[in-house]
């Protein structure tokens, strides 16, 4: 049985923290079923 797995990392720019950093979010899809969660990593977004 074959499965399709996709991983997407994105910045949550619409909710910056007080120090200007944003959270890195992760979205994992397996056969079209997806779940997203916070990676608990904060980065300074490039402008």
Steps between C-alpha positions, in 0.01 A plus 500: 500500500639840400457811711543865410682701767550877484668732748465878496684747724368856513536815710205626700556863401151616599578450873846643578625493859604809694865458403411486127553127452241268347427131552594230248195283437497148354225343289523126427264330253469124455265387222314832514444497878692786657604624841684818591696592810751747640863390473586706812766683299488880468688687228552858395324534161694661215340811359 
